[in-house]
Structures are given as structure tokens and as C-alpha cells.
């Protein structure tokens, strides 16, 4: 794409990243993010972070997901990422981790939505 003189933008990367994540091609995800941020100075948007946090979480890469959430906090864009992280903890059988995320949401005076609570209820019955 770049070789042909077509420069990607912030909307170009999320679908590419999503496909790479789907096929667990984590090294290529890292290279693409590096190209995006370091080479082209394109800052990932909320959609990009949502895709990454969701994919990392579903693949059991909770530390990577938490790291991205920290970046989102710094940028003030953490909203629905908490719910994704809670779902990830529950999917990994870590209800305590999900409850810690819920406590973090509440301590920040954010209001969990019905989906947030339904995740906990759903997974409570699976354990």
C-alpha cells in the first residue's frame, strides 16, 4: 500500500489489526502497530484499542489487555474497555479479577451498565 504511494490512515488499521488478531498473528500485530505509531505518527483510536483489548483478552493475554487499558486511561478513553476486560477475566475463570475491575469502575465514580452486570451473572453460573 505504502509502496504504491497510498498512505493509510487511522481508519485503515483497525480492520487489518482485527484480522491479524483473529488468526493469532501477534508479531505482525506488533509490527503493524509500530508502523502505525512510529513510522506514520498515527495515534490509535478507540476502535483500534477496543479490537486489541478484546483480542488479547480472548486469547488469555490479560497483561497485554491491562497495559492497553492503562494507555487508554491516560488518554481518558477507557469506557467500554472495562467491560471487555471483565468478560476476559470471566472467560478465563478468574471471577476475582472481574470483580476487581468492577470495583475499579465504581471507585472512579463511573457507572457500570446492565451489560457489565450481566457478564458477572452469566459467568457466575458457569463456574
C-alpha positions in Angstrom: 0.0 0.0 0.0 2.7 2.5 1.1 4.9 1.3 -1.8 2.2 2.4 -4.2 2.0 5.9 -2.7 -1.2 5.3 -0.8 -0.8 6.3 2.8 -3.0 4.5 5.3 -4.9 6.5 8.0 -6.5 5.8 11.4 -9.4 4.1 9.8 -7.3 1.8 7.7 -5.6 0.0 10.6 -8.4 -1.4 12.8 -9.7 -4.0 10.2 -6.2 -5.1 9.4 -5.4 -5.5 13.1 -8.6 -7.3 13.7 -7.9 -9.9 11.1 -4.3 -10.5 12.4 -5.7 -10.8 15.9 -8.3 -13.3 14.8 -5.5 -15.6 13.4 -3.3 -15.0 16.5 -0.6 -13.4 14.4 0.6 -11.3 17.4 4.1 -10.5 16.0 2.5 -9.0 12.9 0.0 -7.1 15.1 3.0 -5.5 16.9 4.8 -4.7 13.6 1.6 -3.1 12.3 1.1 -1.0 15.4 4.8 0.0 15.3 4.4 1.1 11.7 1.2 3.0 12.5 2.5 4.9 15.5 6.3 5.2 15.0 6.6 5.4 11.2 3.5 7.2 10.2 2.7 9.0 13.5 -0.9 7.8 13.5 -2.3 7.5 17.0 -4.6 4.5 17.5 -8.3 5.4 18.0 -10.8 3.9 20.5 -11.9 1.3 17.9 -8.3 0.1 17.5 -7.9 -0.2 21.3 -11.2 -2.0 21.6 -10.2 -4.5 19.0 -6.8 -5.1 20.7 -8.2 -5.4 24.2 -10.9 -7.8 23.1 -8.5 -10.0 21.1 -5.8 -10.0 23.8 -8.4 -10.8 26.4 -10.0 -13.7 24.5 -6.5 -15.1 23.9 -5.7 -15.1 27.6 -3.2 -12.2 27.2 -4.7 -10.3 30.1 -1.4 -8.5 30.9 -1.3 -7.0 27.4 -5.0 -6.1 27.7 -4.4 -4.4 31.0 -1.4 -2.5 29.6 -3.6 -1.1 26.8 -6.3 -0.1 29.3 -3.6 1.9 31.2 -2.8 3.7 28.0 -6.5 4.4 27.4 -6.8 5.7 31.0 -4.0 8.2 30.3 -5.9 9.3 27.2 -9.2 9.5 29.0 -10.8 6.8 26.7 -11.3 3.9 29.0 -15.2 3.5 28.9 -16.2 0.2 27.5 -12.8 -1.4 27.8 -13.5 -2.2 31.4 -16.5 -4.4 30.4 -14.3 -6.2 27.8 -11.7 -6.8 30.4 -14.3 -8.1 32.9 -15.5 -10.5 30.2 -12.0 -11.7 29.6 -11.4 -12.4 33.3 -14.6 -14.3 33.5 -13.8 -16.3 30.3 -10.5 -17.4 31.9 -12.4 -18.4 35.1 -10.9 -15.5 37.1 -14.1 -14.1 38.8 -11.9 -12.3 41.4 -10.2 -10.4 38.6 -13.5 -9.4 37.1 -14.8 -8.2 40.5 -11.6 -6.2 40.9 -12.3 -4.5 37.6 -15.9 -3.7 38.7 -14.5 -2.2 41.9 -12.1 -0.1 39.9 -15.0 1.2 37.8 -17.1 2.1 40.8 -14.1 3.7 42.6 -13.7 6.0 39.6 -17.3 7.1 40.0 -18.1 5.5 36.7 -21.5 3.8 36.3 -21.5 0.2 35.2 -24.2 -0.6 32.7 -26.5 -3.6 32.6 -24.1 -5.4 30.3 -21.4 -5.1 32.9 -23.5 -6.8 35.5 -24.9 -9.4 33.1 -21.3 -10.6 32.4 -20.8 -11.3 36.0 -24.2 -13.1 36.4 -23.7 -15.2 33.3 -20.2 -16.3 34.3 -21.1 -16.9 37.9 -23.4 -19.7 36.8 -20.7 -21.2 34.5 -18.2 -21.6 37.4 
